[in-house]
Amino acid sequence: MQPTGNRLARKSDSRSVPAAERRAPMRLRRAIALTALARPEDRMQSLAAGFQMHVAKPVELAELIMVIATLIRDQQQDATMN
């Protein structure tokens, strides 16, 4: 996540994204906004910026694991439907 003024933008850094995923359309990529911003409008901005989920810090490890597991499950379900 890259703060850009009052907006959030998904960061696509070629060094941190595997080559196969870089070739995938952006709609197939999954991302979680992990931010200190916890207002409802912050969550809405994250989702509008292309993140699938928004988690406000501080976050408990168990919650973060659950969010990641949900994201993976959703991605696997989407893959089997396409």
C-alpha angles and dihedrals in degrees: 000000000000120000111225108183105295093341135082123227129190112246116226105189111175091212094059100039120075114244094245091053092047088059092050117095113262090246089065094053119092125213138173121211106222106188144148088234107102106167119115090246090054089056091048091050091051092051091045089052090059104267115136094210139019124212122182121215136272091055128178115238092237091054092049091050090050092050092049091047090050091050092050092047091050091049091050091049091050090049093053092048093054 
